[in-house]
Amino acid sequence: MRYDEIVELLSWAGSQERPVRVITADHTEVLGVPTTVDTHVTAHEAWLRPLDGESEVAISLGEIREVELL
């Protein structure tokens, strides 16, 4: 996916409280609801609240290869 598509989908899913599946460059899969998407150069990350209710996790936007709605 292109960077702008990733940011747009994560932002929309977060605003709608919709869970997503994120696939990273090393093929790690993360399931969760996006809570923050920060495109500023000093952050450049997305935060997701995992579906199992654990603490939020941050993922570098540069490492995300695919995002899909669940």
C-alpha positions as semicolon CSV with decimal commas, in nm:
position;residue;x (nm);y (nm);z (nm)
1;M;0,000;0,000;0,000
2;R;0,106;0,357;-0,052
3;Y;0,190;0,571;0,252
4;D;-0,109;0,803;0,199
5;E;-0,348;0,505;0,177
6;I;-0,210;0,363;0,502
7;V;-0,249;0,694;0,686
8;E;-0,599;0,751;0,546
9;L;-0,726;0,404;0,639
10;L;-0,573;0,411;0,989
11;S;-0,717;0,758;1,052
12;W;-1,064;0,662;0,930
13;A;-1,067;0,335;1,126
14;G;-0,964;0,518;1,441
15;S;-1,237;0,779;1,404
16;Q;-1,495;0,500;1,360
17;E;-1,352;0,273;1,636
18;R;-1,306;0,000;1,374
19;P;-1,042;-0,272;1,424
20;V;-0,772;-0,324;1,163
21;R;-0,503;-0,576;1,075
22;V;-0,160;-0,418;1,026
23;I;0,117;-0,607;0,846
24;T;0,469;-0,471;0,897
25;A;0,783;-0,498;0,683
26;D;0,901;-0,801;0,884
27;H;0,558;-0,970;0,834
28;T;0,443;-0,910;1,192
29;E;0,065;-0,892;1,221
30;V;-0,100;-0,659;1,472
31;L;-0,476;-0,648;1,531
32;G;-0,627;-0,347;1,702
33;V;-0,815;-0,022;1,690
34;P;-0,608;0,280;1,588
35;T;-0,607;0,544;1,861
36;T;-0,352;0,789;1,718
37;V;-0,189;0,845;1,380
38;D;0,095;1,097;1,403
39;T;0,256;1,189;1,071
40;H;0,485;1,455;1,217
41;V;0,850;1,385;1,135
42;T;0,945;1,356;1,504
43;A;0,685;1,086;1,572
44;H;0,583;0,919;1,244
45;E;0,386;0,641;1,413
46;A;0,048;0,487;1,470
47;W;-0,080;0,371;1,806
48;L;-0,321;0,078;1,826
49;R;-0,528;-0,061;2,112
50;P;-0,499;-0,440;2,072
51;L;-0,822;-0,638;2,056
52;D;-0,724;-0,836;2,366
53;G;-0,733;-0,517;2,575
54;E;-0,361;-0,502;2,650
55;S;-0,166;-0,175;2,655
56;E;-0,148;0,027;2,336
57;V;0,135;-0,045;2,095
58;A;0,316;0,197;1,865
59;I;0,415;0,106;1,511
60;S;0,637;0,319;1,290
61;L;0,443;0,432;0,983
62;G;0,751;0,352;0,774
63;E;0,732;-0,014;0,879
64;I;0,366;-0,065;0,785
65;R;0,316;-0,240;0,452
66;E;-0,057;-0,320;0,460
67;V;-0,368;-0,225;0,657
68;E;-0,707;-0,387;0,625
69;L;-1,036;-0,342;0,808
70;L;-1,161;-0,637;1,012
